[in-house]
Amino acid sequence: MTPKISAILITKNEILNIEDCLVSLQNCVDEIIIVDSQSTDGTVELATQLGAHVTQTTDWPGFGPQKNRALDLATGEWVLSIDADERLTPELIAEIQARIANPQDIVCFSIPRLSQYCGKFIRHSGWRPDYVDRLFLRNQARFSDHLVHERLLPFGKTAQLTHSLIHFSYRNFEQVIEKVNTYSTLGAQQAFKEGKTSSVASAITHGTWAFFRTYVLRLGFLDGWHGLALAISNGQASYYKYIKLLHLIKIKKNSSAIVGADDVL
């Protein structure tokens, strides 16, 4: 008998993705748990129609804490964490079912991703095979508390699956620009929380390094002009993260200076 699997997602305004994602889960999981951040585009209504159990929240604690909220609602022995822009294939479903039927001492499985960037599946640029920890025993892992780029923290042994999770990460360049802005802001807030420092020089250095690493060291040039565009957007995201961090640091210093002046007066 195959153990029960719970799929968990966090969403906000995913009407363009949610149906294809949930349909891809139908032959794999026993329940679908969604924690939604006040979607206004019909995501909640459509997900509910498709059989998902949806809980809405009024605050945003960050990606990691939000995913832990979804995890806490799951009841399956195994949990599959998936994003709305990801899809399971029949081959991956068969592999998942086979592996959890006899996991031995494995508590978490990493799944390779094949990701699309503005209409092209990327084979290099650091995006392939891009193993992500997504399938795990419910009581044997938690997500980190990071605001962005959260990680699953398994409590035991992990192994890799061979079939890929399909990821429609960026549908167009408008979405690229939007995510560069959002993720750089969250990244800056996380770095500020951790007490990291920044400067204009370090922002330029980090941005340049991110571009070089993606395009040259990770062979992004083999992905054609999409690889170049991806390297540029990676560089921009890194640059803006550290510029925004510098801005946060200066705001804090100015606030402290004002408080100090008030104390003197």
C-alpha positions as CSV (number, residue, x, y, z in Angstrom):
1,M,0.0,0.0,0.0
2,T,1.4,3.4,-1.0
3,P,1.8,5.8,1.9
4,K,-0.4,8.9,1.9
5,I,1.1,12.0,0.3
6,S,0.1,15.6,1.1
7,A,1.0,18.3,-1.5
8,I,1.6,21.8,0.0
9,L,1.7,25.1,-1.8
10,I,1.8,28.8,-0.9
11,T,0.1,31.1,-3.4
12,K,-0.8,34.7,-4.2
13,N,-2.6,35.6,-7.4
14,E,-1.6,32.4,-9.3
15,I,-4.7,32.1,-11.5
16,L,-2.5,31.6,-14.6
17,N,-0.7,28.6,-13.0
18,I,-2.8,27.0,-10.4
19,E,-5.1,24.8,-12.5
20,D,-2.2,23.1,-14.5
21,C,-0.3,22.6,-11.3
22,L,-3.2,21.0,-9.4
23,V,-4.2,18.8,-12.3
24,S,-0.6,17.5,-12.5
25,L,-0.9,16.4,-8.9
26,Q,-4.2,14.4,-9.2
27,N,-2.7,11.0,-9.8
28,C,0.0,11.4,-7.2
29,V,-1.2,13.0,-3.9
30,D,-4.1,12.3,-1.5
31,E,-4.6,15.9,-0.4
32,I,-3.6,19.4,-1.5
33,I,-3.0,22.0,1.1
34,I,-2.7,25.7,0.1
35,V,-1.9,28.6,2.2
36,D,-2.8,31.7,0.3
37,S,-1.8,35.3,0.8
38,Q,-5.0,37.2,0.0
39,S,-5.2,36.4,-3.7
40,T,-7.7,38.7,-5.6
41,D,-7.6,37.0,-9.0
42,G,-9.7,33.9,-8.4
43,T,-6.9,31.6,-7.3
44,V,-8.7,30.6,-4.1
45,E,-12.0,29.9,-5.8
46,L,-10.5,27.8,-8.6
47,A,-8.2,25.9,-6.3
48,T,-11.2,25.1,-4.0
49,Q,-13.2,23.9,-7.0
50,L,-10.3,21.6,-7.9
51,G,-10.4,20.0,-4.5
52,A,-7.6,21.8,-2.6
53,H,-8.0,22.7,1.0
54,V,-7.3,26.5,1.1
55,T,-6.4,28.6,4.1
56,Q,-5.9,32.4,3.8
57,T,-3.6,34.5,5.9
58,T,-3.6,38.2,6.4
59,D,0.1,38.7,7.1
60,W,3.3,37.8,5.2
61,P,6.0,36.3,7.4
62,G,8.3,35.3,4.5
63,F,8.5,32.2,2.2
64,G,10.0,29.9,4.8
65,P,7.5,30.6,7.6
66,Q,4.6,30.6,5.2
67,K,5.6,27.1,3.9
68,N,5.9,25.9,7.5
69,R,2.3,27.0,8.0
70,A,1.3,24.8,5.1
71,L,3.4,22.0,6.4
72,D,1.7,22.2,9.8
73,L,-1.7,21.6,8.0
74,A,-0.6,18.5,6.2
75,T,-1.7,15.1,7.4
76,G,0.1,12.7,5.0
77,E,3.0,10.5,6.0
78,W,4.9,12.1,3.1
79,V,4.8,15.7,1.9
80,L,5.5,17.1,-1.5
81,S,6.3,20.8,-1.6
82,I,5.5,22.3,-4.9
83,D,5.2,25.8,-6.4
84,A,2.2,26.9,-8.5
85,D,4.5,27.3,-11.5
86,E,5.7,23.7,-11.3
87,R,4.3,20.5,-12.8
88,L,4.7,16.8,-12.2
89,T,5.2,14.5,-15.1
90,P,3.8,10.9,-15.3
91,E,7.3,9.6,-15.1
92,L,8.1,11.6,-12.0
93,I,4.8,10.4,-10.4
94,A,5.7,6.8,-11.0
95,E,9.2,7.3,-9.5
96,I,7.8,9.1,-6.5
97,Q,5.3,6.3,-5.8
98,A,8.0,3.6,-6.2
99,R,10.5,5.3,-4.0
100,I,8.2,6.1,-1.0
101,A,6.8,2.6,-1.1
102,N,10.3,1.4,-0.1
103,P,12.3,4.4,1.2
104,Q,14.6,2.4,3.4
105,D,16.3,4.9,5.6
106,I,15.7,8.0,3.4
107,V,13.7,10.8,4.9
108,C,13.9,13.3,2.0
109,F,14.2,13.1,-1.8
110,S,15.7,15.8,-4.0
111,I,14.1,16.3,-7.4
112,P,15.8,17.8,-10.4
113,R,14.1,20.7,-12.1
114,L,13.9,21.6,-15.8
115,S,13.1,25.3,-15.8
116,Q,11.8,27.6,-18.6
117,Y,13.0,31.1,-19.0
118,C,10.8,33.3,-21.2
119,G,9.9,30.5,-23.6
120,K,13.1,28.4,-23.5
121,F,14.0,25.5,-21.3
122,I,17.4,26.3,-19.8
123,R,20.0,23.5,-19.9
124,H,23.0,25.4,-18.4
125,S,23.4,28.7,-16.5
126,G,23.4,26.9,-13.2
127,W,19.8,25.9,-13.8
128,R,20.3,22.2,-14.7
129,P,19.9,19.8,-13.0
130,D,19.0,22.1,-10.1
131,Y,18.1,19.5,-7.5
132,V,15.6,20.8,-4.9
133,D,14.5,19.0,-1.7
134,R,10.8,18.6,-2.1
135,L,9.6,15.2,-1.1
136,F,10.0,14.3,2.6
137,L,8.6,12.5,5.6
138,R,6.3,15.0,7.3
139,N,7.9,14.8,10.7
140,Q,11.4,14.7,9.4
141,A,12.0,18.2,8.0
142,R,11.1,21.9,8.4
143,F,11.7,25.0,6.2
144,S,14.2,27.6,7.2
145,D,12.9,31.0,8.4
146,H,14.4,32.9,5.5
147,L,12.2,35.6,3.9
148,V,13.3,34.5,0.5
149,H,15.4,31.6,-0.9
150,E,14.2,29.4,1.9
151,R,15.6,25.9,2.3
152,L,14.2,22.6,3.5
153,L,16.1,21.3,6.4
154,P,15.8,17.5,6.5
155,F,16.5,15.7,9.8
156,G,18.0,12.6,8.2
157,K,19.4,11.0,5.1
158,T,18.5,12.3,1.6
159,A,18.6,10.8,-1.9
160,Q,18.0,12.0,-5.4
161,L,15.3,11.2,-7.9
162,T,16.0,11.0,-11.6
163,H,12.9,12.4,-13.4
164,S,12.4,16.1,-13.5
165,L,10.0,18.6,-12.1
166,I,8.9,21.0,-14.9
167,H,9.2,24.6,-13.8
168,F,7.7,27.5,-15.7
169,S,9.7,30.1,-13.8
170,Y,9.5,33.2,-16.0
171,R,6.8,33.4,-18.8
172,N,8.0,36.9,-20.0
173,F,10.4,39.7,-19.3
174,E,7.8,41.7,-17.4
175,Q,7.7,38.9,-14.9
176,V,11.5,38.8,-14.8
177,I,11.6,42.5,-13.9
178,E,8.9,42.0,-11.3
179,K,10.7,39.1,-9.6
180,V,14.1,40.9,-9.7
181,N,12.5,43.7,-7.8
182,T,10.6,41.5,-5.3
183,Y,13.4,39.1,-4.6
184,S,16.1,41.8,-4.3
185,T,14.0,43.6,-1.8
186,L,13.3,40.4,0.3
187,G,17.0,39.4,-0.1
188,A,18.1,42.8,1.2
189,Q,15.7,42.6,4.2
190,Q,17.0,39.1,5.0
191,A,20.6,40.3,4.8
192,F,19.8,43.3,7.0
193,K,18.2,41.1,9.5
194,E,21.4,39.0,9.6
195,G,23.5,42.1,10.2
196,K,25.3,42.0,6.8
197,T,27.0,45.1,5.5
198,S,27.1,46.7,2.0
199,S,28.6,49.5,-0.1
200,V,28.2,50.7,-3.7
201,A,31.5,48.9,-4.5
202,S,30.2,45.6,-3.1
203,A,26.9,46.0,-4.9
204,I,28.8,46.4,-8.2
205,T,31.1,43.5,-7.4
206,H,28.3,41.1,-6.4
207,G,26.3,42.1,-9.5
208,T,29.3,41.6,-11.8
209,W,30.2,38.3,-10.2
210,A,26.6,37.0,-10.5
211,F,26.7,37.8,-14.2
212,F,30.1,36.2,-14.8
213,R,29.3,33.1,-12.8
214,T,26.0,32.5,-14.7
215,Y,27.2,33.3,-18.2
216,V,30.8,32.0,-18.1
217,L,31.5,29.6,-15.3
218,R,28.0,27.9,-15.5
219,L,28.1,28.0,-19.3
220,G,25.1,30.3,-19.8
221,F,26.5,31.2,-23.2
222,L,25.4,27.8,-24.4
223,D,21.8,28.7,-23.7
224,G,22.0,31.4,-26.5
225,W,20.5,34.8,-26.0
226,H,18.2,33.5,-23.3
227,G,21.4,32.6,-21.3
228,L,22.7,36.1,-21.8
229,A,19.4,37.6,-20.6
230,L,19.3,35.3,-17.6
231,A,22.9,36.2,-16.7
232,I,22.0,39.9,-16.9
233,S,18.9,39.5,-14.7
234,N,20.9,37.5,-12.2
235,G,23.5,40.3,-12.1
236,Q,20.7,42.9,-11.7
237,A,19.1,41.0,-8.8
238,S,22.4,40.7,-6.9
239,Y,23.3,44.4,-7.6
240,Y,19.9,45.7,-6.4
241,K,19.9,43.4,-3.4
242,Y,23.1,45.0,-2.1
243,I,22.1,48.6,-3.1
244,K,18.8,48.1,-1.2
245,L,20.7,46.7,1.8
246,L,22.9,49.8,1.8
247,H,19.8,51.9,1.8
248,L,18.4,50.0,4.8
249,I,21.6,50.4,6.7
250,K,21.6,54.2,6.0
251,I,18.0,54.5,7.1
252,K,18.9,52.8,10.4
253,K,22.0,55.0,10.9
254,N,19.9,58.2,10.2
255,S,17.2,57.0,12.7
256,S,19.8,56.3,15.3
257,A,21.4,59.8,14.8
258,I,18.0,61.5,15.1
259,V,17.3,59.6,18.3
260,G,20.7,60.5,19.7
261,A,20.2,64.2,18.9
262,D,16.8,64.1,20.7
263,D,18.5,62.6,23.7
264,V,21.0,65.4,23.8
265,L,18.3,68.1,23.5
